Amino acid sequence: MGSLKYFFWITDAGFLIYWFVTFFQLIPVEYLYQDYTNPILVSWNWSFFPLDLIISLTGFASLWLHANNRSLWRDVALISLVLTFVSGLQAIAFWAIRCDIDLVWWIPNGFLLIYPLYFIPRLLQKRTPRVH
């Protein structure tokens, strides 16, 4: 697991905090994305909630599995990383299509897009073949 555990803690706790803050509308207005009050954009943002929740659940589950010496942690971590990449990609693609460049939103989503690319190949390389 190595340094991946720190990325999981930061990312998965970050998602839960973000959705808590979003639900209770605690983000200052100056940090909200463009057209935040547009109902379509609000729905678009909330469409990430199930994906982000699954990312957090699988990330925390892989940490628990690893702590309990269960080899399944790698598979669950891989699922979490792939979904994290997808979440970042979808957000970046949306903002790029809209030509809306705001580093407040691009940097965290760029993080979600890029960091899994470091760990995914390592998890795939360390997989041991299953004997049937």
C-alpha positions as CSV (number, residue, x, y, z in Angstrom):
1,M,0.0,0.0,0.0
2,G,2.9,2.4,0.8
3,S,2.2,6.0,0.0
4,L,-1.2,5.1,-1.7
5,K,-2.8,5.0,1.8
6,Y,-2.1,8.8,2.2
7,F,-3.6,9.5,-1.2
8,F,-6.7,7.5,-0.3
9,W,-7.1,9.3,3.1
10,I,-6.7,12.7,1.4
11,T,-9.0,11.9,-1.5
12,D,-11.7,9.9,0.2
13,A,-12.0,12.2,3.2
14,G,-11.8,15.1,0.8
15,F,-14.8,13.8,-1.1
16,L,-16.8,13.3,2.0
17,I,-15.9,16.8,3.2
18,Y,-16.7,18.3,-0.2
19,W,-20.2,16.8,-0.3
20,F,-20.9,17.7,3.4
21,V,-19.9,21.3,2.6
22,T,-21.9,21.3,-0.7
23,F,-25.0,19.9,0.9
24,F,-24.9,22.6,3.6
25,Q,-23.9,25.2,1.1
26,L,-20.8,26.2,3.1
27,I,-18.6,27.1,0.1
28,P,-18.1,30.8,-0.1
29,V,-19.8,32.4,-3.2
30,E,-16.5,33.6,-4.7
31,Y,-15.3,30.0,-4.9
32,L,-18.4,28.6,-6.6
33,Y,-18.1,27.6,-10.2
34,Q,-19.5,29.8,-13.0
35,D,-23.3,29.6,-13.3
36,Y,-23.6,27.8,-10.0
37,T,-27.2,28.7,-9.6
38,N,-28.1,27.2,-13.0
39,P,-30.3,24.2,-12.1
40,I,-28.7,22.1,-14.9
41,L,-25.2,22.8,-13.5
42,V,-26.4,22.0,-9.9
43,S,-27.8,18.7,-11.2
44,W,-24.5,18.1,-13.1
45,N,-22.5,18.6,-9.9
46,W,-24.8,16.4,-7.9
47,S,-24.6,13.7,-10.6
48,F,-21.0,13.1,-9.3
49,F,-22.3,12.3,-5.7
50,P,-22.9,8.6,-6.2
51,L,-19.6,8.1,-8.1
52,D,-17.6,10.1,-5.4
53,L,-19.3,8.2,-2.6
54,I,-18.4,4.8,-4.2
55,I,-14.8,6.1,-4.6
56,S,-14.6,6.9,-0.9
57,L,-16.2,3.6,0.1
58,T,-13.8,1.6,-2.0
59,G,-10.8,3.6,-0.9
60,F,-11.6,3.2,2.7
61,A,-12.5,-0.4,2.2
62,S,-9.1,-1.1,0.6
63,L,-7.4,0.6,3.6
64,W,-9.4,-1.7,5.9
65,L,-8.7,-4.8,3.9
66,H,-5.0,-4.0,3.8
67,A,-4.9,-3.4,7.5
68,N,-6.5,-6.8,8.0
69,N,-4.0,-8.6,5.7
70,R,-6.6,-9.4,3.1
71,S,-5.2,-9.6,-0.5
72,L,-8.5,-8.3,-1.9
73,W,-7.3,-4.8,-1.0
74,R,-5.5,-4.6,-4.3
75,D,-8.6,-5.2,-6.4
76,V,-10.7,-2.8,-4.3
77,A,-7.9,-0.2,-4.5
78,L,-7.8,-0.6,-8.3
79,I,-11.5,0.0,-8.5
80,S,-11.2,3.1,-6.4
81,L,-8.3,4.4,-8.5
82,V,-10.1,3.8,-11.8
83,L,-13.2,5.5,-10.6
84,T,-11.2,8.4,-9.2
85,F,-9.6,8.9,-12.6
86,V,-13.0,8.8,-14.2
87,S,-14.4,11.4,-11.8
88,G,-11.5,13.8,-12.5
89,L,-11.7,13.2,-16.3
90,Q,-15.4,13.9,-16.5
91,A,-15.1,17.1,-14.5
92,I,-12.0,18.3,-16.5
93,A,-13.7,17.4,-19.8
94,F,-16.9,19.3,-18.8
95,W,-15.0,22.4,-17.9
96,A,-12.8,22.2,-21.0
97,I,-15.9,21.9,-23.3
98,R,-17.3,25.0,-21.6
99,C,-14.0,26.8,-22.0
100,D,-14.2,27.6,-18.3
101,I,-10.7,27.6,-16.9
102,D,-10.8,28.2,-13.1
103,L,-7.8,26.8,-11.2
104,V,-9.9,26.5,-8.0
105,W,-11.8,23.7,-9.8
106,W,-9.2,22.5,-12.3
107,I,-6.4,21.8,-9.7
108,P,-8.4,19.4,-7.5
109,N,-10.0,17.6,-10.5
110,G,-6.6,17.5,-12.2
111,F,-5.3,15.8,-9.0
112,L,-8.1,13.2,-9.3
113,L,-7.2,12.7,-12.9
114,I,-3.4,12.3,-12.5
115,Y,-2.6,10.6,-9.2
116,P,-4.3,7.3,-10.1
117,L,-2.1,7.1,-13.2
118,Y,0.9,6.6,-11.0
119,F,-0.6,3.8,-8.8
120,I,-2.8,1.9,-11.3
121,P,0.2,0.4,-13.2
122,R,1.9,-0.5,-9.9
123,L,-1.1,-2.4,-8.7
124,L,-1.4,-4.2,-12.0
125,Q,2.2,-5.2,-12.0
126,K,2.1,-6.6,-8.4
127,R,-0.9,-8.8,-9.1
128,T,-0.1,-12.4,-8.6
129,P,-1.6,-14.8,-11.1
130,R,-4.4,-16.9,-9.7
131,V,-4.1,-20.6,-10.0
132,H,-7.3,-22.4,-10.9
